[in-house]
Amino acid sequence: MKIIIRGATVIPMTAHSPILSETDIYVEGNAIVGIGQTGRSFPETEAERVINGRGKIALPGFINSHTHTPMTIMRGVSDGRGFPRADDRIPLERDWTAHLTPEDHYWSSFLAMAEMIRSGTTTFVDMYRDMDRVGQAVIDSGIRAALGWEILTFINDETRWLAYDEATAARTFDECARFAADWHGRADGRIMTLVAPHETFTCQEPWLSRAARLAEELGLGITMHLAEWQPEIDYCRERYGKTPVEVARDAGILDQHVIAAHCLFLSESDMDILGGRSFHAVACPQSHLKLATKTTPVPDLLTRGINVALGTDSAATNNNLDMIEEMRLVVFIHARLTGNAAAIPGDTSLRMMTVNGARALNREHDLGTLEVGKKADIVLLDTSGPHMHPFNSLLSNVIYSASVGDVLTVLVDGRILMEDRRIVAFDEAEVIRQADRCVARLRAQAGS
């Protein structure tokens, strides 16, 4: 479809481009083919659809660089618990495991995608099990995603681990390779696949080094948790005499392109190791606050030239998938921790969920900014609410005043998924109904 967004205020997020007022964005197929001043380009006769952008702010689609969409049906089950011990996982995740079906994962993921679209997220990075069903939900919802089939050798009990033998390992890694072959590039390229070892504690050697080899063989990036919690630190010290970062380095993980969630427990030496590599940390500030744990040392990482993106983590530990909240919180947390209100400038946090997210995915060439030739992943924010006035600083209003309710229209790959706050790409009410039905069945089966 040929679409013109007419007369918007455009925040392109490019390195040196100013905010553009009264600007048209011309979309053809899945790409932006023109950006120009209203009245000087793109006659409406050239378009099949014209979207009124006046009084709206156009931004690149937000990128959620770490979540677990199949866990969305567990929203609200871990409140007030803090970070779990190794033998005290989220109760419903532990108790429901035997009853979870591929259908549960499909509807849970679809529910997450509806929520993300409503909050302006156009791309997300996901890792869990039954990822074929997540992939199908990506196709059906119209969103963009990078998906990893989780390699997890921890079996909900710290005394039980998946034994490493060739038959077991072959089954595990063959499944990961099969998933990557089946899904990479599907949905007209909206789906990427990743290799996803869970972390250095819950995915031990030699599984880690084999995951690194698989990523290299398949030419894929890696997504994982790294240096997230104290049991991981203690285990790596006890078993390997190393930090989790050192374990990942020595397993060959850090020789690959890595998207690493959390990175809470990092020493100066760890950060020195991470610098200069294709390594991308993901901060999940709201999840960290809720779990009463440490937070990602974003200023220190950025100072070392290490890319940092933003994620929400799962709805079981957040409890929402709202990237606008994450953008604000990462600024506020580090202002408080450092005593420096400018420790993370607001425009840096906006870059973290657009430009930096694209860089983490190795997709700077077609995602993360509004430029001719980039994918047409576009968010329109409404500015009519009183909280968005006056316009002393438009950028400040976006970063510190906007809310999920201001997300008006969302395009992914040139397709309108939500328009005037109404999802048009699928039946949102049916997705909610089916997800609620899955939860009711799981509660009955697990006796919870």
Stockholm file with secondary structure:
# STOCKHOLM 1.0

chainA/1-448         MKIIIRGATVIPMTAHSPILSETDIYVEGNAIVGIGQTGRSFPETEAERVINGRGKIALPGFINSHTHTPMTIMRGVSDGRGFPRADDRIPLERDWTAHLTPEDHYWSSFLAMAEMIRSGTTTFVDMYRDMDRVGQAVIDSGIRAALGWEILTFINDETRWLAYDEATAARTFDECARFAADWHGRADGRIMTLVAPHETFTCQEPWLSRAARLAEELGLGITMHLAEWQPEIDYCRERYGKTPVEVARDAGILDQHVIAAHCLFLSESDMDILGGRSFHAVACPQSHLKLATKTTPVPDLLTRGINVALGTDSAATNNNLDMIEEMRLVVFIHARLTGNAAAIPGDTSLRMMTVNGARALNREHDLGTLEVGKKADIVLLDTSGPHMHPFNSLLSNVIYSASVGDVLTVLVDGRILMEDRRIVAFDEAEVIRQADRCVARLRAQAGS
#=GR chainA/1-448 SS CEEEEEEEEECCCCSSCCCEEEEEEEEETTEEEEEEETTSSCCGGGCSEEEECTTEEEEECEEEEEECGGGGGGTTSSTTCCSCCTTCCCHHHHHHGGGCCHHHHHHHHHHHHHHHHHTTEEEEEEEESCHHHHHHHHHHHCCEEEEEEEECCBCSSTTCBCCCCHHHHHHHHHHHHHHHHHHTTTTTTTEEEEEEECCTTTSCTTHHHHHHHHHHHHTCCEEEEESCSHHHHHHHHHHHSSCHHHHHHHTTGGGSCEEEEECCSCCHHHHHHHTTSSEEEEECHHHHHHTTCCCCCHHHHHHTTCEEEECCCCTTSSSCCCHHHHHHHHHHHHHHHHSCTTSSCHHHHHHHTTHHHHHHTTCTTTSSSCCTTSBCCEEEEECCSGGGCSCSCHHHIIIIICCGGGEEEEEETTEEEEETTEECSSCHHHHHHHHHHHHHHHHHHHTC
#=GC SS_cons         CEEEEEEEEECCCCSSCCCEEEEEEEEETTEEEEEEETTSSCCGGGCSEEEECTTEEEEECEEEEEECGGGGGGTTSSTTCCSCCTTCCCHHHHHHGGGCCHHHHHHHHHHHHHHHHHTTEEEEEEEESCHHHHHHHHHHHCCEEEEEEEECCBCSSTTCBCCCCHHHHHHHHHHHHHHHHHHTTTTTTTEEEEEEECCTTTSCTTHHHHHHHHHHHHTCCEEEEESCSHHHHHHHHHHHSSCHHHHHHHTTGGGSCEEEEECCSCCHHHHHHHTTSSEEEEECHHHHHHTTCCCCCHHHHHHTTCEEEECCCCTTSSSCCCHHHHHHHHHHHHHHHHSCTTSSCHHHHHHHTTHHHHHHTTCTTTSSSCCTTSBCCEEEEECCSGGGCSCSCHHHIIIIICCGGGEEEEEETTEEEEETTEECSSCHHHHHHHHHHHHHHHHHHHTC
//
